Amino acid sequence: MELFKVTLGLIVIASLSATLSSAHLGFNFGWGGHGGSSGWSFSLFPEFYQVSCPQANDIVMSVLERAIAYEPRIAASLLRVHFHDCFVQGCDTSVLLDDSATIVSEKNSMPNKNSLRGFEVIDEIKAKLEEVCPQTVSCADILALVARGSIVFNKPES
């Protein structure tokens, strides 16, 4: 069981690394590969928001800590939201969109209806981030940070 948790954790970290890397072109700090013919490099830069929104990680982690303390299973649910968002055509946060008059959203499509949960936690994080750093932290990055934070708060006891 411990090996499964470690393996799952590594898979998630690799996925998060790819998510954040593709979201922030041109940052190469010796991690990851090279992107495209344009010469841009793609790599994870965990401190990306330290300048543009220094409170971002603290906001994400404080909301997560409260949500997980209230309902421990929400950590796995939030990780699953990130997985479902990235599963088909990349991490585009389409799973967060609500229905419109003409389209049934991915959130409410048959495979996800009454299956994915934790949207209220993500909405709270987004609202708090918008108060402090308007139009700065992308929804894709919020999902990645939430997934990472869910793992951090749910690590196995030694």
Summary of the structure (lengths in Angstrom):
residues: 158
radius of gyration: 16.0
end to end distance: 13.0
largest distance: 50.6
contacts: 430
relative contact order: 0.18
helix: 55%
strand: 1%
